[in-house]
């Protein structure tokens, strides 16, 4: 009897312990992408999707070019097609054209795509053409883990229009094997009289980047450079500029707007804070790799991720790429908050406030919605839900080139990253950096106002002219400010103010 | 006899003309008088506001236009010189004449966007083979795409490589159709090769040359794909051309009304300037 009891206990225990793995194996065998976790039960898991039947139906998606976001879109489309029997057509579009590719048919009352990918700051222009995310998806378990800030990003006036698939912010990435190297610390001190450390300010960043520029400091036989940055016009370079500007211009003592003065709607982008940041950035053209002034996001990821530069700052992708097992700098990188500044512009006193200031920039990233005129809304939302299911999400965030970054509470645990081979201290510094940004009370959020694309394009063009030496930083930003005034007049100050007030309230910690 | 029925036969052609030429132009003019953009997607009427903005407050368009003029004129001149030289080379009795004719045409037969991607890879300043090769002989790195001046010449190199074969083809066809008598007369008179070219070949080729130059100028003035792929108009706005600027305003910033204004103005300018250029070339190259 005892033997039977023992056997029964063993069998039951085995079933209890191993059933999730057996369940997981069933799907990970077919879909190796999720081999690390297997399928994770949920409303949009592989198991759940396999019960849907979309045979004979076609889902049309417009997404970004491969690899950033384009590759996971295509991969999950293929998986979704296998599971549900649907036909999924994926169109890849360069970043600069995502806005128009959706807007042209939107405005013509057509829906050539059921699903459109873009950036979250398009929400104000796009939301009237997007179907709100149905309640059943908003309330499902996988959505409960999304951080409140990312729920806010995907929503407008409390209605969710964009399905959360990505979470973005800019932070500093550096070569830990250089910055923490006692030999280089000693050499740097001897040559410059300064400490080699994770740069606290943009000035320190520039000094170190210039010092480690154009020589082979990692002994691989190739020259390395100071910094890789997104400097290419029309390729999200405006976000890089805002990141460099935040420390000089986001003064916690002067709430009421970073881009505009909310009261008067006067553009602030040509004040001395922004000019100082652009002056630094022009200086940075001297310590980027040859051709670095034309680096887009993909180049920046490849450059830092490939071990070509000491520093970089932008989204998580370059950092995750650097931490992949096949990277030449795997476990040799560190993450930290964006550098700060030793002064910040006070627009009320019209003078610099001396003292350390730091302001993280939450660059809300990839966003995706379902066209209101789509005839396949249910299938479209199922696809998005499947895209972001827990198994896919965990696999996606570990692949740098995918561009899928943390936006769930669970992502901010170091264990998630040590499981995919990251050193514990690097994983901890990474999640701490992200968590500190969430806690900061001096944050900058991107513009989400009508005509946001025009504002950012005008700024990017002006900044690009300064980087190319066509205009001085002050003249370039004066030109941008003048264009912002013109755009304001065209769009209507009150329209912009109303939308901008939402972002300002978030920046001023009132929401 | 009543020939009114003959007009019936004109209708198909007329409909096509209205559909593909007249209607788009009229629609563009109407759109240019509206403020259609991303936040007011409607054909409202704002009069000549967009035109006032263009002529009083948009130096970037005019800068891009003058840049385009420089790029198109310089590329077409180079294409004409190189194309003429190549055509003269294979016009004569040389070995492997047919082989060379095919080889010279290959660039034109390739897809411009794909070839520009390949050129961009060649000219990549830190990873491309051009700087790597130059580095072996102690030159560089040359900032092919990130120096505002050099980037213009990079665009010219790619354009000349891509479209010289077209010029070559037209000029070779012209050379093959020339009458033989003037050349025989020149040979009897003992004219040197140089004098034969200056006094016989070039004048006889003038009408064909003018046609080829004008066709290429029209095409070159629409330069877009090379700039889009190679430099995206950068660094800064150093290689931004009119068509690329119109594309940015219309399809990136979604200022449809204003982009229509730019397009229509550009069309008028091009019609006027190409007409003048054709007349000037005729006067210069064709002697009575």
Interface residues (C-beta under 8 A of the other chain):
Chain A: X96 X97 X99 X100 X103 X104 X107 X125 X232 X233 X234 X235 X289 X290 X291 X292 X293 X294 X308 X450 X451 X453 X454 X457 X461 X464 X465 X466 X467 X468 X469 X470 X471 X486 X490 X491 X495
Chain B: X35 X37 X38 X39 X41 X57 X60 X124 X125 X126 X131 X141 X143 X144 X145 X146 X148 X231 X232 X233 X234 X235 X236 X237 X238 X248 X250 X251 X252 X253 X254 X255
